[in-house]
């Protein structure tokens, strides 16, 4: 947080795994989510967060963008 204030940043992109997303979400520091959906079945994957979703504020879907002909979608929530 000190780094954000020092540089007068008002927006950053959070990129990481479950622990990173948990840290920011649990502190109420996330006001937008951009999720990419790929039309691929992996069989298993990593969770966005370990906490129950009811722990966090509600987000509303703002836009859906088709990224390619394979069906990749970019979902933007606020």
N, CA, C and O atoms as a Maestro MAE file, in Angstrom:
{
 s_m_m2io_version
 :::
 2.0.0
}

f_m_ct {
 s_m_title
 :::
 protein
 m_atom[312] {
  # First column is atom index #
  i_m_mmod_type
  r_m_x_coord
  r_m_y_coord
  r_m_z_coord
  i_m_residue_number
  s_m_chain_name
  s_m_pdb_residue_name
  s_m_pdb_atom_name
  i_m_atomic_number
  :::
  1 25 0.820 -1.189 0.000 1 A "UNK " " N  " 7
  2 3 0.000 0.000 0.000 1 A "UNK " " CA " 6
  3 2 0.870 1.261 0.000 1 A "UNK " " C  " 6
  4 15 0.523 2.267 -0.619 1 A "UNK " " O  " 8
  5 25 2.004 1.192 0.703 2 A "UNK " " N  " 7
  6 3 2.912 2.344 0.720 2 A "UNK " " CA " 6
  7 2 3.443 2.646 -0.666 2 A "UNK " " C  " 6
  8 15 3.584 3.810 -1.040 2 A "UNK " " O  " 8
  9 25 3.742 1.600 -1.436 3 A "UNK " " N  " 7
  10 3 4.243 1.776 -2.798 3 A "UNK " " CA " 6
  11 2 3.201 2.452 -3.676 3 A "UNK " " C  " 6
  12 15 3.540 3.315 -4.485 3 A "UNK " " O  " 8
  13 25 1.940 2.070 -3.526 4 A "UNK " " N  " 7
  14 3 0.867 2.696 -4.297 4 A "UNK " " CA " 6
  15 2 0.771 4.185 -3.987 4 A "UNK " " C  " 6
  16 15 0.668 5.016 -4.890 4 A "UNK " " O  " 8
  17 25 0.806 4.507 -2.704 5 A "UNK " " N  " 7
  18 3 0.716 5.906 -2.285 5 A "UNK " " CA " 6
  19 2 1.922 6.707 -2.760 5 A "UNK " " C  " 6
  20 15 1.784 7.844 -3.210 5 A "UNK " " O  " 8
  21 25 3.103 6.107 -2.656 6 A "UNK " " N  " 7
  22 3 4.341 6.791 -3.046 6 A "UNK " " CA " 6
  23 2 4.304 7.205 -4.517 6 A "UNK " " C  " 6
  24 15 4.737 8.304 -4.864 6 A "UNK " " O  " 8
  25 25 3.790 6.334 -5.378 7 A "UNK " " N  " 7
  26 3 3.760 6.600 -6.814 7 A "UNK " " CA " 6
  27 2 2.439 7.201 -7.286 7 A "UNK " " C  " 6
  28 15 2.246 7.443 -8.477 7 A "UNK " " O  " 8
  29 25 1.533 7.441 -6.338 8 A "UNK " " N  " 7
  30 3 0.217 8.005 -6.641 8 A "UNK " " CA " 6
  31 2 -0.573 7.129 -7.616 8 A "UNK " " C  " 6
  32 15 -1.360 7.629 -8.419 8 A "UNK " " O  " 8
  33 25 -0.352 5.820 -7.533 9 A "UNK " " N  " 7
  34 3 -1.090 4.887 -8.383 9 A "UNK " " CA " 6
  35 2 -2.496 4.721 -7.823 9 A "UNK " " C  " 6
  36 15 -2.682 4.625 -6.610 9 A "UNK " " O  " 8
  37 25 -3.472 4.687 -8.702 10 A "UNK " " N  " 7
  38 3 -4.850 4.471 -8.274 10 A "UNK " " CA " 6
  39 2 -5.392 3.146 -8.796 10 A "UNK " " C  " 6
  40 15 -6.441 2.682 -8.348 10 A "UNK " " O  " 8
  41 25 -4.681 2.537 -9.742 11 A "UNK " " N  " 7
  42 3 -5.105 1.258 -10.305 11 A "UNK " " CA " 6
  43 2 -3.888 0.371 -10.537 11 A "UNK " " C  " 6
  44 15 -2.848 0.829 -11.009 11 A "UNK " " O  " 8
  45 25 -4.036 -0.898 -10.197 12 A "UNK " " N  " 7
  46 3 -2.995 -1.880 -10.485 12 A "UNK " " CA " 6
  47 2 -3.664 -3.165 -10.953 12 A "UNK " " C  " 6
  48 15 -4.847 -3.384 -10.692 12 A "UNK " " O  " 8
  49 25 -2.925 -3.998 -11.629 13 A "UNK " " N  " 7
  50 3 -3.388 -5.330 -12.009 13 A "UNK " " CA " 6
  51 2 -2.786 -6.328 -11.038 13 A "UNK " " C  " 6
  52 15 -1.577 -6.333 -10.807 13 A "UNK " " O  " 8
  53 25 -3.625 -7.160 -10.478 14 A "UNK " " N  " 7
  54 3 -3.165 -8.204 -9.559 14 A "UNK " " CA " 6
  55 2 -3.076 -9.497 -10.356 14 A "UNK " " C  " 6
  56 15 -4.077 -9.977 -10.889 14 A "UNK " " O  " 8
  57 25 -1.880 -10.055 -10.435 15 A "UNK " " N  " 7
  58 3 -1.663 -11.290 -11.181 15 A "UNK " " CA " 6
  59 2 -0.944 -12.259 -10.249 15 A "UNK " " C  " 6
  60 15 0.108 -11.940 -9.696 15 A "UNK " " O  " 8
  61 25 -1.511 -13.417 -10.086 16 A "UNK " " N  " 7
  62 3 -0.880 -14.377 -9.193 16 A "UNK " " CA " 6
  63 2 -1.697 -15.642 -9.092 16 A "UNK " " C  " 6
  64 15 -2.389 -16.036 -10.031 16 A "UNK " " O  " 8
  65 25 -1.604 -16.268 -7.944 17 A "UNK " " N  " 7
  66 3 -2.351 -17.490 -7.687 17 A "UNK " " CA " 6
  67 2 -3.318 -17.279 -6.545 17 A "UNK " " C  " 6
  68 15 -3.617 -16.146 -6.164 17 A "UNK " " O  " 8
  69 25 -3.802 -18.374 -6.006 18 A "UNK " " N  " 7
  70 3 -4.827 -18.334 -4.969 18 A "UNK " " CA " 6
  71 2 -4.421 -17.473 -3.775 18 A "UNK " " C  " 6
  72 15 -5.233 -16.678 -3.301 18 A "UNK " " O  " 8
  73 25 -3.205 -17.602 -3.279 19 A "UNK " " N  " 7
  74 3 -2.766 -16.840 -2.095 19 A "UNK " " CA " 6
  75 2 -2.763 -15.334 -2.370 19 A "UNK " " C  " 6
  76 15 -3.177 -14.549 -1.517 19 A "UNK " " O  " 8
  77 25 -2.305 -14.935 -3.541 20 A "UNK " " N  " 7
  78 3 -2.275 -13.507 -3.897 20 A "UNK " " CA " 6
  79 2 -3.687 -12.955 -4.000 20 A "UNK " " C  " 6
  80 15 -3.987 -11.901 -3.439 20 A "UNK " " O  " 8
  81 25 -4.560 -13.667 -4.717 21 A "UNK " " N  " 7
  82 3 -5.942 -13.199 -4.870 21 A "UNK " " CA " 6
  83 2 -6.643 -13.152 -3.523 21 A "UNK " " C  " 6
  84 15 -7.368 -12.197 -3.245 21 A "UNK " " O  " 8
  85 25 -6.444 -14.164 -2.675 22 A "UNK " " N  " 7
  86 3 -7.016 -14.157 -1.327 22 A "UNK " " CA " 6
  87 2 -6.611 -12.903 -0.566 22 A "UNK " " C  " 6
  88 15 -7.454 -12.243 0.043 22 A "UNK " " O  " 8
  89 25 -5.332 -12.574 -0.598 23 A "UNK " " N  " 7
  90 3 -4.810 -11.447 0.167 23 A "UNK " " CA " 6
  91 2 -5.526 -10.162 -0.225 23 A "UNK " " C  " 6
  92 15 -5.981 -9.419 0.645 23 A "UNK " " O  " 8
  93 25 -5.631 -9.893 -1.518 24 A "UNK " " N  " 7
  94 3 -6.262 -8.659 -1.989 24 A "UNK " " CA " 6
  95 2 -7.773 -8.672 -1.768 24 A "UNK " " C  " 6
  96 15 -8.339 -7.663 -1.347 24 A "UNK " " O  " 8
  97 25 -8.430 -9.787 -2.042 25 A "UNK " " N  " 7
  98 3 -9.878 -9.868 -1.877 25 A "UNK " " CA " 6
  99 2 -10.292 -9.744 -0.420 25 A "UNK " " C  " 6
  100 15 -11.257 -9.046 -0.109 25 A "UNK " " O  " 8
  101 25 -9.577 -10.411 0.477 26 A "UNK " " N  " 7
  102 3 -9.929 -10.374 1.900 26 A "UNK " " CA " 6
  103 2 -9.784 -8.974 2.494 26 A "UNK " " C  " 6
  104 15 -10.418 -8.666 3.503 26 A "UNK " " O  " 8
  105 25 -8.974 -8.141 1.896 27 A "UNK " " N  " 7
  106 3 -8.774 -6.781 2.394 27 A "UNK " " CA " 6
  107 2 -9.654 -5.766 1.670 27 A "UNK " " C  " 6
  108 15 -9.530 -4.562 1.896 27 A "UNK " " O  " 8
  109 25 -10.533 -6.243 0.811 28 A "UNK " " N  " 7
  110 3 -11.448 -5.345 0.098 28 A "UNK " " CA " 6
  111 2 -10.761 -4.423 -0.890 28 A "UNK " " C  " 6
  112 15 -11.251 -3.327 -1.163 28 A "UNK " " O  " 8
  113 25 -9.618 -4.859 -1.435 29 A "UNK " " N  " 7
  114 3 -8.843 -4.015 -2.336 29 A "UNK " " CA " 6
  115 2 -9.157 -4.254 -3.812 29 A "UNK " " C  " 6
  116 15 -8.535 -3.649 -4.686 29 A "UNK " " O  " 8
  117 25 -10.111 -5.126 -4.088 30 A "UNK " " N  " 7
  118 3 -10.458 -5.442 -5.477 30 A "UNK " " CA " 6
  119 2 -11.824 -4.845 -5.791 30 A "UNK " " C  " 6
  120 15 -12.808 -5.144 -5.114 30 A "UNK " " O  " 8
  121 25 -11.885 -3.993 -6.826 31 A "UNK " " N  " 7
  122 3 -13.182 -3.456 -7.234 31 A "UNK " " CA " 6
  123 2 -13.554 -3.851 -8.667 31 A "UNK " " C  " 6
  124 15 -14.641 -3.527 -9.145 31 A "UNK " " O  " 8
  125 25 -12.652 -4.546 -9.337 32 A "UNK " " N  " 7
  126 3 -12.923 -5.054 -10.680 32 A "UNK " " CA " 6
  127 2 -12.268 -6.421 -10.840 32 A "UNK " " C  " 6
  128 15 -11.207 -6.682 -10.272 32 A "UNK " " O  " 8
  129 25 -12.906 -7.284 -11.613 33 A "UNK " " N  " 7
  130 3 -12.332 -8.584 -11.957 33 A "UNK " " CA " 6
  131 2 -12.418 -8.760 -13.459 33 A "UNK " " C  " 6
  132 15 -13.467 -8.516 -14.056 33 A "UNK " " O  " 8
  133 25 -11.335 -9.176 -14.069 34 A "UNK " " N  " 7
  134 3 -11.320 -9.541 -15.479 34 A "UNK " " CA " 6
  135 2 -10.899 -11.000 -15.547 34 A "UNK " " C  " 6
  136 15 -9.774 -11.351 -15.191 34 A "UNK " " O  " 8
  137 25 -11.805 -11.838 -16.003 35 A "UNK " " N  " 7
  138 3 -11.546 -13.268 -16.073 35 A "UNK " " CA " 6
  139 2 -11.578 -13.714 -17.529 35 A "UNK " " C  " 6
  140 15 -12.473 -13.330 -18.283 35 A "UNK " " O  " 8
  141 25 -10.607 -14.518 -17.919 36 A "UNK " " N  " 7
  142 3 -10.568 -15.073 -19.270 36 A "UNK " " CA " 6
  143 2 -11.031 -16.519 -19.203 36 A "UNK " " C  " 6
  144 15 -10.510 -17.308 -18.414 36 A "UNK " " O  " 8
  145 25 -11.997 -16.861 -20.021 37 A "UNK " " N  " 7
  146 3 -12.494 -18.232 -20.114 37 A "UNK " " CA " 6
  147 2 -12.034 -18.847 -21.418 37 A "UNK " " C  " 6
  148 15 -12.294 -18.313 -22.497 37 A "UNK " " O  " 8
  149 25 -11.351 -19.970 -21.312 38 A "UNK " " N  " 7
  150 3 -10.880 -20.700 -22.490 38 A "UNK " " CA " 6
  151 2 -11.745 -21.940 -22.686 38 A "UNK " " C  " 6
  152 15 -12.060 -22.625 -21.713 38 A "UNK " " O  " 8
  153 25 -12.133 -22.241 -23.915 39 A "UNK " " N  " 7
  154 3 -12.944 -23.436 -24.168 39 A "UNK " " CA " 6
  155 2 -12.085 -24.696 -24.202 39 A "UNK " " C  " 6
  156 15 -12.002 -25.386 -25.219 39 A "UNK " " O  " 8
  157 25 -11.445 -24.981 -23.060 40 A "UNK " " N  " 7
  158 3 -10.547 -26.124 -22.930 40 A "UNK " " CA " 6
  159 2 -10.885 -26.831 -21.625 40 A "UNK " " C  " 6
  160 15 -11.101 -26.172 -20.608 40 A "UNK " " O  " 8
  161 25 -10.933 -28.146 -21.634 41 A "UNK " " N  " 7
  162 3 -11.180 -28.915 -20.421 41 A "UNK " " CA " 6
  163 2 -9.842 -29.431 -19.902 41 A "UNK " " C  " 6
  164 15 -9.166 -30.220 -20.563 41 A "UNK " " O  " 8
  165 25 -9.473 -28.972 -18.708 42 A "UNK " " N  " 7
  166 3 -8.206 -29.374 -18.107 42 A "UNK " " CA " 6
  167 2 -8.360 -30.573 -17.181 42 A "UNK " " C  " 6
  168 15 -7.398 -31.301 -16.940 42 A "UNK " " O  " 8
  169 25 -9.564 -30.780 -16.662 43 A "UNK " " N  " 7
  170 3 -9.793 -31.869 -15.712 43 A "UNK " " CA " 6
  171 2 -9.671 -31.417 -14.278 43 A "UNK " " C  " 6
  172 15 -10.358 -31.944 -13.404 43 A "UNK " " O  " 8
  173 25 -8.814 -30.453 -14.019 44 A "UNK " " N  " 7
  174 3 -8.635 -29.894 -12.681 44 A "UNK " " CA " 6
  175 2 -7.942 -28.550 -12.832 44 A "UNK " " C  " 6
  176 15 -7.374 -28.239 -13.878 44 A "UNK " " O  " 8
  177 25 -7.999 -27.776 -11.788 45 A "UNK " " N  " 7
  178 3 -7.358 -26.473 -11.849 45 A "UNK " " CA " 6
  179 2 -7.192 -25.889 -10.467 45 A "UNK " " C  " 6
  180 15 -7.468 -26.549 -9.465 45 A "UNK " " O  " 8
  181 25 -6.747 -24.670 -10.415 46 A "UNK " " N  " 7
  182 3 -6.542 -23.969 -9.155 46 A "UNK " " CA " 6
  183 2 -7.741 -23.076 -8.877 46 A "UNK " " C  " 6
  184 15 -8.378 -22.564 -9.798 46 A "UNK " " O  " 8
  185 25 -8.038 -22.897 -7.595 47 A "UNK " " N  " 7
  186 3 -9.112 -22.014 -7.181 47 A "UNK " " CA " 6
  187 2 -8.671 -20.560 -7.267 47 A "UNK " " C  " 6
  188 15 -7.495 -20.245 -7.081 47 A "UNK " " O  " 8
  189 25 -9.614 -19.685 -7.549 48 A "UNK " " N  " 7
  190 3 -9.330 -18.251 -7.518 48 A "UNK " " CA " 6
  191 2 -9.058 -17.820 -6.079 48 A "UNK " " C  " 6
  192 15 -8.172 -17.004 -5.824 48 A "UNK " " O  " 8
  193 25 -9.826 -18.375 -5.144 49 A "UNK " " N  " 7
  194 3 -9.680 -18.050 -3.735 49 A "UNK " " CA " 6
  195 2 -10.040 -19.273 -2.890 49 A "UNK " " C  " 6
  196 15 -10.848 -20.103 -3.305 49 A "UNK " " O  " 8
  197 25 -9.446 -19.380 -1.722 50 A "UNK " " N  " 7
  198 3 -9.770 -20.466 -0.800 50 A "UNK " " CA " 6
  199 2 -10.955 -20.114 0.096 50 A "UNK " " C  " 6
  200 15 -11.573 -21.000 0.686 50 A "UNK " " O  " 8
  201 25 -11.271 -18.832 0.200 51 A "UNK " " N  " 7
  202 3 -12.349 -18.380 1.077 51 A "UNK " " CA " 6
  203 2 -13.701 -18.601 0.403 51 A "UNK " " C  " 6
  204 15 -13.790 -18.597 -0.824 51 A "UNK " " O  " 8
  205 25 -14.755 -18.794 1.200 52 A "UNK " " N  " 7
  206 3 -16.089 -18.899 0.612 52 A "UNK " " CA " 6
  207 2 -16.430 -17.603 -0.129 52 A "UNK " " C  " 6
  208 15 -16.100 -16.516 0.345 52 A "UNK " " O  " 8
  209 25 -17.079 -17.710 -1.272 53 A "UNK " " N  " 7
  210 3 -17.374 -16.524 -2.077 53 A "UNK " " CA " 6
  211 2 -18.233 -15.510 -1.329 53 A "UNK " " C  " 6
  212 15 -18.148 -14.313 -1.606 53 A "UNK " " O  " 8
  213 25 -19.059 -15.964 -0.386 54 A "UNK " " N  " 7
  214 3 -19.904 -15.021 0.357 54 A "UNK " " CA " 6
  215 2 -19.062 -14.074 1.216 54 A "UNK " " C  " 6
  216 15 -19.572 -13.069 1.710 54 A "UNK " " O  " 8
  217 25 -17.772 -14.390 1.395 55 A "UNK " " N  " 7
  218 3 -16.854 -13.552 2.160 55 A "UNK " " CA " 6
  219 2 -16.635 -12.205 1.478 55 A "UNK " " C  " 6
  220 15 -16.353 -11.206 2.139 55 A "UNK " " O  " 8
  221 25 -16.765 -12.184 0.170 56 A "UNK " " N  " 7
  222 3 -16.404 -11.004 -0.608 56 A "UNK " " CA " 6
  223 2 -17.628 -10.240 -1.079 56 A "UNK " " C  " 6
  224 15 -18.734 -10.778 -1.132 56 A "UNK " " O  " 8
  225 25 -17.417 -9.007 -1.413 57 A "UNK " " N  " 7
  226 3 -18.498 -8.184 -1.947 57 A "UNK " " CA " 6
  227 2 -18.969 -8.748 -3.280 57 A "UNK " " C  " 6
  228 15 -18.245 -9.493 -3.941 57 A "UNK " " O  " 8
  229 25 -20.139 -8.400 -3.652 58 A "UNK " " N  " 7
  230 3 -20.716 -8.883 -4.907 58 A "UNK " " CA " 6
  231 2 -20.180 -8.078 -6.080 58 A "UNK " " C  " 6
  232 15 -19.979 -6.868 -5.986 58 A "UNK " " O  " 8
  233 25 -19.959 -8.762 -7.165 59 A "UNK " " N  " 7
  234 3 -19.539 -8.132 -8.407 59 A "UNK " " CA " 6
  235 2 -20.650 -8.319 -9.432 59 A "UNK " " C  " 6
  236 15 -21.359 -9.325 -9.409 59 A "UNK " " O  " 8
  237 25 -20.803 -7.350 -10.331 60 A "UNK " " N  " 7
  238 3 -21.789 -7.441 -11.405 60 A "UNK " " CA " 6
  239 2 -21.066 -7.518 -12.740 60 A "UNK " " C  " 6
  240 15 -20.069 -6.830 -12.959 60 A "UNK " " O  " 8
  241 25 -21.576 -8.362 -13.626 61 A "UNK " " N  " 7
  242 3 -20.990 -8.493 -14.960 61 A "UNK " " CA " 6
  243 2 -21.226 -7.213 -15.745 61 A "UNK " " C  " 6
  244 15 -22.370 -6.782 -15.893 61 A "UNK " " O  " 8
  245 25 -20.166 -6.600 -16.249 62 A "UNK " " N  " 7
  246 3 -20.261 -5.349 -17.011 62 A "UNK " " CA " 6
  247 2 -20.121 -5.573 -18.507 62 A "UNK " " C  " 6
  248 15 -20.755 -4.882 -19.303 62 A "UNK " " O  " 8
  249 25 -19.282 -6.551 -18.897 63 A "UNK " " N  " 7
  250 3 -19.123 -6.791 -20.334 63 A "UNK " " CA " 6
  251 2 -18.559 -8.179 -20.594 63 A "UNK " " C  " 6
  252 15 -17.907 -8.784 -19.743 63 A "UNK " " O  " 8
  253 25 -18.835 -8.661 -21.797 64 A "UNK " " N  " 7
  254 3 -18.290 -9.918 -22.296 64 A "UNK " " CA " 6
  255 2 -17.693 -9.616 -23.661 64 A "UNK " " C  " 6
  256 15 -18.365 -9.066 -24.534 64 A "UNK " " O  " 8
  257 25 -16.436 -9.975 -23.839 65 A "UNK " " N  " 7
  258 3 -15.770 -9.723 -25.118 65 A "UNK " " CA " 6
  259 2 -15.277 -11.049 -25.685 65 A "UNK " " C  " 6
  260 15 -14.594 -11.811 -25.001 65 A "UNK " " O  " 8
  261 25 -15.625 -11.316 -26.933 66 A "UNK " " N  " 7
  262 3 -15.118 -12.504 -27.636 66 A "UNK " " CA " 6
  263 2 -13.712 -12.184 -28.130 66 A "UNK " " C  " 6
  264 15 -13.514 -11.223 -28.873 66 A "UNK " " O  " 8
  265 25 -12.737 -12.990 -27.719 67 A "UNK " " N  " 7
  266 3 -11.340 -12.691 -28.047 67 A "UNK " " CA " 6
  267 2 -10.829 -13.385 -29.299 67 A "UNK " " C  " 6
  268 15 -9.871 -12.921 -29.918 67 A "UNK " " O  " 8
  269 25 -11.463 -14.501 -29.679 68 A "UNK " " N  " 7
  270 3 -11.001 -15.204 -30.876 68 A "UNK " " CA " 6
  271 2 -12.101 -16.133 -31.395 68 A "UNK " " C  " 6
  272 15 -13.171 -16.238 -30.796 68 A "UNK " " O  " 8
  273 25 -11.828 -16.792 -32.498 69 A "UNK " " N  " 7
  274 3 -12.818 -17.676 -33.125 69 A "UNK " " CA " 6
  275 2 -12.986 -18.998 -32.381 69 A "UNK " " C  " 6
  276 15 -13.963 -19.712 -32.605 69 A "UNK " " O  " 8
  277 25 -12.041 -19.331 -31.496 70 A "UNK " " N  " 7
  278 3 -12.134 -20.574 -30.721 70 A "UNK " " CA " 6
  279 2 -13.146 -20.468 -29.591 70 A "UNK " " C  " 6
  280 15 -13.538 -21.482 -29.015 70 A "UNK " " O  " 8
  281 25 -13.575 -19.248 -29.266 71 A "UNK " " N  " 7
  282 3 -14.565 -19.057 -28.215 71 A "UNK " " CA " 6
  283 2 -14.020 -18.535 -26.905 71 A "UNK " " C  " 6
  284 15 -14.724 -18.576 -25.896 71 A "UNK " " O  " 8
  285 25 -12.796 -18.049 -26.883 72 A "UNK " " N  " 7
  286 3 -12.232 -17.457 -25.669 72 A "UNK " " CA " 6
  287 2 -13.009 -16.192 -25.331 72 A "UNK " " C  " 6
  288 15 -13.250 -15.349 -26.195 72 A "UNK " " O  " 8
  289 25 -13.401 -16.069 -24.053 73 A "UNK " " N  " 7
  290 3 -14.167 -14.916 -23.604 73 A "UNK " " CA " 6
  291 2 -13.418 -14.159 -22.531 73 A "UNK " " C  " 6
  292 15 -12.725 -14.755 -21.707 73 A "UNK " " O  " 8
  293 25 -13.558 -12.836 -22.542 74 A "UNK " " N  " 7
  294 3 -13.044 -11.976 -21.477 74 A "UNK " " CA " 6
  295 2 -14.253 -11.424 -20.750 74 A "UNK " " C  " 6
  296 15 -15.050 -10.686 -21.330 74 A "UNK " " O  " 8
  297 25 -14.395 -11.782 -19.467 75 A "UNK " " N  " 7
  298 3 -15.503 -11.325 -18.654 75 A "UNK " " CA " 6
  299 2 -15.020 -10.214 -17.744 75 A "UNK " " C  " 6
  300 15 -14.023 -10.375 -17.041 75 A "UNK " " O  " 8
  301 25 -15.719 -9.083 -17.751 76 A "UNK " " N  " 7
  302 3 -15.342 -7.936 -16.928 76 A "UNK " " CA " 6
  303 2 -16.426 -7.704 -15.882 76 A "UNK " " C  " 6
  304 15 -17.582 -7.444 -16.216 76 A "UNK " " O  " 8
  305 25 -16.036 -7.802 -14.611 77 A "UNK " " N  " 7
  306 3 -16.960 -7.591 -13.496 77 A "UNK " " CA " 6
  307 2 -16.549 -6.357 -12.717 77 A "UNK " " C  " 6
  308 15 -15.363 -6.042 -12.619 77 A "UNK " " O  " 8
  309 25 -17.536 -5.653 -12.159 78 A "UNK " " N  " 7
  310 3 -17.272 -4.510 -11.292 78 A "UNK " " CA " 6
  311 2 -18.075 -4.642 -10.036 78 A "UNK " " C  " 6
  312 15 -18.001 -3.778 -9.162 78 A "UNK " " O  " 8
  :::
 }
 m_bond[311] {
  # First column is bond index #
  i_m_from
  i_m_to
  i_m_order
  :::
  1 1 2 1
  2 2 3 1
  3 3 4 2
  4 3 5 1
  5 5 6 1
  6 6 7 1
  7 7 8 2
  8 7 9 1
  9 9 10 1
  10 10 11 1
  11 11 12 2
  12 11 13 1
  13 13 14 1
  14 14 15 1
  15 15 16 2
  16 15 17 1
  17 17 18 1
  18 18 19 1
  19 19 20 2
  20 19 21 1
  21 21 22 1
  22 22 23 1
  23 23 24 2
  24 23 25 1
  25 25 26 1
  26 26 27 1
  27 27 28 2
  28 27 29 1
  29 29 30 1
  30 30 31 1
  31 31 32 2
  32 31 33 1
  33 33 34 1
  34 34 35 1
  35 35 36 2
  36 35 37 1
  37 37 38 1
  38 38 39 1
  39 39 40 2
  40 39 41 1
  41 41 42 1
  42 42 43 1
  43 43 44 2
  44 43 45 1
  45 45 46 1
  46 46 47 1
  47 47 48 2
  48 47 49 1
  49 49 50 1
  50 50 51 1
  51 51 52 2
  52 51 53 1
  53 53 54 1
  54 54 55 1
  55 55 56 2
  56 55 57 1
  57 57 58 1
  58 58 59 1
  59 59 60 2
  60 59 61 1
  61 61 62 1
  62 62 63 1
  63 63 64 2
  64 63 65 1
  65 65 66 1
  66 66 67 1
  67 67 68 2
  68 67 69 1
  69 69 70 1
  70 70 71 1
  71 71 72 2
  72 71 73 1
  73 73 74 1
  74 74 75 1
  75 75 76 2
  76 75 77 1
  77 77 78 1
  78 78 79 1
  79 79 80 2
  80 79 81 1
  81 81 82 1
  82 82 83 1
  83 83 84 2
  84 83 85 1
  85 85 86 1
  86 86 87 1
  87 87 88 2
  88 87 89 1
  89 89 90 1
  90 90 91 1
  91 91 92 2
  92 91 93 1
  93 93 94 1
  94 94 95 1
  95 95 96 2
  96 95 97 1
  97 97 98 1
  98 98 99 1
  99 99 100 2
  100 99 101 1
  101 101 102 1
  102 102 103 1
  103 103 104 2
  104 103 105 1
  105 105 106 1
  106 106 107 1
  107 107 108 2
  108 107 109 1
  109 109 110 1
  110 110 111 1
  111 111 112 2
  112 111 113 1
  113 113 114 1
  114 114 115 1
  115 115 116 2
  116 115 117 1
  117 117 118 1
  118 118 119 1
  119 119 120 2
  120 119 121 1
  121 121 122 1
  122 122 123 1
  123 123 124 2
  124 123 125 1
  125 125 126 1
  126 126 127 1
  127 127 128 2
  128 127 129 1
  129 129 130 1
  130 130 131 1
  131 131 132 2
  132 131 133 1
  133 133 134 1
  134 134 135 1
  135 135 136 2
  136 135 137 1
  137 137 138 1
  138 138 139 1
  139 139 140 2
  140 139 141 1
  141 141 142 1
  142 142 143 1
  143 143 144 2
  144 143 145 1
  145 145 146 1
  146 146 147 1
  147 147 148 2
  148 147 149 1
  149 149 150 1
  150 150 151 1
  151 151 152 2
  152 151 153 1
  153 153 154 1
  154 154 155 1
  155 155 156 2
  156 155 157 1
  157 157 158 1
  158 158 159 1
  159 159 160 2
  160 159 161 1
  161 161 162 1
  162 162 163 1
  163 163 164 2
  164 163 165 1
  165 165 166 1
  166 166 167 1
  167 167 168 2
  168 167 169 1
  169 169 170 1
  170 170 171 1
  171 171 172 2
  172 171 173 1
  173 173 174 1
  174 174 175 1
  175 175 176 2
  176 175 177 1
  177 177 178 1
  178 178 179 1
  179 179 180 2
  180 179 181 1
  181 181 182 1
  182 182 183 1
  183 183 184 2
  184 183 185 1
  185 185 186 1
  186 186 187 1
  187 187 188 2
  188 187 189 1
  189 189 190 1
  190 190 191 1
  191 191 192 2
  192 191 193 1
  193 193 194 1
  194 194 195 1
  195 195 196 2
  196 195 197 1
  197 197 198 1
  198 198 199 1
  199 199 200 2
  200 199 201 1
  201 201 202 1
  202 202 203 1
  203 203 204 2
  204 203 205 1
  205 205 206 1
  206 206 207 1
  207 207 208 2
  208 207 209 1
  209 209 210 1
  210 210 211 1
  211 211 212 2
  212 211 213 1
  213 213 214 1
  214 214 215 1
  215 215 216 2
  216 215 217 1
  217 217 218 1
  218 218 219 1
  219 219 220 2
  220 219 221 1
  221 221 222 1
  222 222 223 1
  223 223 224 2
  224 223 225 1
  225 225 226 1
  226 226 227 1
  227 227 228 2
  228 227 229 1
  229 229 230 1
  230 230 231 1
  231 231 232 2
  232 231 233 1
  233 233 234 1
  234 234 235 1
  235 235 236 2
  236 235 237 1
  237 237 238 1
  238 238 239 1
  239 239 240 2
  240 239 241 1
  241 241 242 1
  242 242 243 1
  243 243 244 2
  244 243 245 1
  245 245 246 1
  246 246 247 1
  247 247 248 2
  248 247 249 1
  249 249 250 1
  250 250 251 1
  251 251 252 2
  252 251 253 1
  253 253 254 1
  254 254 255 1
  255 255 256 2
  256 255 257 1
  257 257 258 1
  258 258 259 1
  259 259 260 2
  260 259 261 1
  261 261 262 1
  262 262 263 1
  263 263 264 2
  264 263 265 1
  265 265 266 1
  266 266 267 1
  267 267 268 2
  268 267 269 1
  269 269 270 1
  270 270 271 1
  271 271 272 2
  272 271 273 1
  273 273 274 1
  274 274 275 1
  275 275 276 2
  276 275 277 1
  277 277 278 1
  278 278 279 1
  279 279 280 2
  280 279 281 1
  281 281 282 1
  282 282 283 1
  283 283 284 2
  284 283 285 1
  285 285 286 1
  286 286 287 1
  287 287 288 2
  288 287 289 1
  289 289 290 1
  290 290 291 1
  291 291 292 2
  292 291 293 1
  293 293 294 1
  294 294 295 1
  295 295 296 2
  296 295 297 1
  297 297 298 1
  298 298 299 1
  299 299 300 2
  300 299 301 1
  301 301 302 1
  302 302 303 1
  303 303 304 2
  304 303 305 1
  305 305 306 1
  306 306 307 1
  307 307 308 2
  308 307 309 1
  309 309 310 1
  310 310 311 1
  311 311 312 2
  :::
 }
}
